[in-house]
């Protein structure tokens, strides 16, 4: 696994996913964790810390996450909502699989993703929607597991 993928996975573990479903004017600790995680993922994919490019891509990712929360809507973490999220992600954002593209902002930009960027993106929005998430790692591949009412569901992005 490439070094930057290992760094990104480590950031996922250290920073953790967002666990808040509320929106507020001032950033909550969960908002700060999500922001940190997105920035770390963008830096791990090759962007310069503090650059205008990083901030533009950061805002594109945040906008896409907000859009998905709006499209899926709030409610309990059910299988039906997980399915709706998966369907909306693939219809609207996950357009082109490319194993070499681990930049999460490419999902918002042109729909290009790999398992690493897709698991991060899917996990961020799922956490916003109230799902508990876990990353499942296989040699050369990542999956996301969601806790839904009724048990865990493995997500292949």
C-alpha positions in Angstrom: 0.0 0.0 0.0 1.5 3.4 -0.9 2.9 5.5 1.9 0.3 8.3 1.5 -2.5 5.8 1.8 -1.0 4.5 5.1 -0.8 8.2 6.3 -4.4 8.8 5.3 -5.6 5.7 7.0 -3.7 6.7 10.2 -5.3 10.1 10.0 -8.7 8.4 9.8 -8.0 6.4 12.9 -6.5 9.3 14.9 -8.9 12.0 14.0 -12.1 9.8 13.7 -15.2 10.5 11.8 -17.8 13.2 12.5 -20.4 12.1 15.0 -22.7 15.1 14.9 -26.0 15.5 13.0 -26.6 19.1 14.0 -25.8 22.3 12.1 -24.8 25.4 14.1 -23.3 28.8 13.3 -20.2 28.2 15.4 -18.1 25.1 14.9 -18.6 22.3 17.4 -15.8 19.9 18.3 -17.2 17.4 15.8 -17.2 20.1 13.1 -13.5 20.8 13.9 -12.7 17.0 13.7 -14.4 16.7 10.3 -12.6 19.8 9.0 -9.3 18.5 10.3 -9.9 15.1 8.7 -10.8 16.6 5.3 -7.7 18.8 5.3 -5.4 16.0 6.4 -6.9 13.8 3.6 -6.3 16.6 1.0 -2.7 17.1 2.3 -2.0 13.3 2.2 -3.2 13.4 -1.4 -0.5 16.0 -2.3 -1.9 19.5 -1.6 0.1 22.1 0.2 -1.0 22.9 3.8 -2.6 26.3 4.0 -2.8 26.8 0.2 -5.7 28.5 -1.6 -6.0 25.3 -3.6 -6.4 23.2 -0.4 -9.1 25.6 0.9 -11.0 25.6 -2.4 -11.0 21.8 -2.5 -11.9 21.7 1.2 -15.0 23.9 0.6 -16.0 21.7 -2.4 -15.9 18.6 -0.2 -17.9 20.3 2.6 -20.5 21.5 0.1 -20.9 18.0 -1.4 -21.4 16.6 2.2 -24.0 19.2 3.0 -25.8 18.4 -0.3 -25.9 14.7 0.5 -27.3 15.3 4.0 -30.0 17.5 2.5 -30.8 14.8 -0.2 -30.9 11.9 2.2 -32.6 13.8 5.0 -32.5 13.2 8.7 -33.9 10.2 10.6 -32.9 7.1 12.3 -29.9 5.0 11.0 -31.9 2.4 9.2 -31.0 0.1 6.3 -33.4 2.0 4.1 -31.6 5.3 4.7 -28.2 3.6 4.2 -29.5 2.2 0.9 -30.7 5.7 -0.1 -27.4 7.2 0.8 -25.5 4.6 -1.3 -27.9 5.1 -4.2 -27.6 9.0 -4.1 -23.8 8.8 -3.8 -23.5 6.6 -6.9 -26.0 8.6 -9.0 -24.7 12.0 -8.1 -21.0 11.7 -7.0 -19.3 8.3 -7.5 -19.0 8.4 -11.3 -15.6 7.0 -12.4 -13.5 4.5 -10.5 -9.7 5.1 -10.8 -7.4 3.1 -8.5 -4.8 5.9 -8.6 -7.1 8.7 -7.4 -7.1 9.0 -3.7 -7.9 12.8 -3.6 -11.3 13.0 -1.8 -12.0 16.4 -3.5 -12.1 14.7 -6.9 -15.4 13.1 -5.9 -16.9 16.5 -5.5 -15.1 17.9 -8.6 -15.7 15.3 -11.3 -16.9 12.1 -9.6 -13.5 10.2 -9.7 -12.8 8.0 -6.8 -11.0 4.9 -5.4 -11.8 2.8 -2.4 -9.8 5.1 -0.1 -11.5 8.3 -1.1 -14.9 6.7 -1.3 -14.7 5.2 2.1 -13.7 8.5 3.6 -16.4 10.5 1.8 -19.1 7.9 2.5 -18.1 7.7 6.1 -18.2 11.4 6.7 -21.7 11.8 5.3 -22.9 8.6 7.1 -21.6 9.9 10.4 -23.4 13.2 9.8 -26.6 11.2 9.2 -26.2 9.4 12.5 -24.7 6.1 11.5 -21.8 4.6 13.4 -19.1 3.6 11.0 -16.0 1.4 10.9 -13.3 1.0 8.3 -12.7 -2.6 7.2 -9.3 -3.2 5.6 -8.4 -6.0 3.3 -5.1 -6.4 1.5 -5.2 -3.6 -1.1 -8.8 -2.6 -0.4 -11.1 -0.8 2.1 -14.8 -1.2 2.9 -17.1 0.7 5.2 -19.3 -0.9 7.8 -22.4 0.9 9.0 -24.3 0.0 12.1 -28.0 0.1 11.2 -31.0 -0.9 13.1 -30.9 -4.7 12.7 -27.1 -5.1 12.6 -24.0 -4.1 10.7 -24.0 -3.6 6.9 -20.8 -3.8 4.8 -20.7 -1.1 2.1 -18.8 -1.7 -1.1 -18.3 1.7 -2.7 
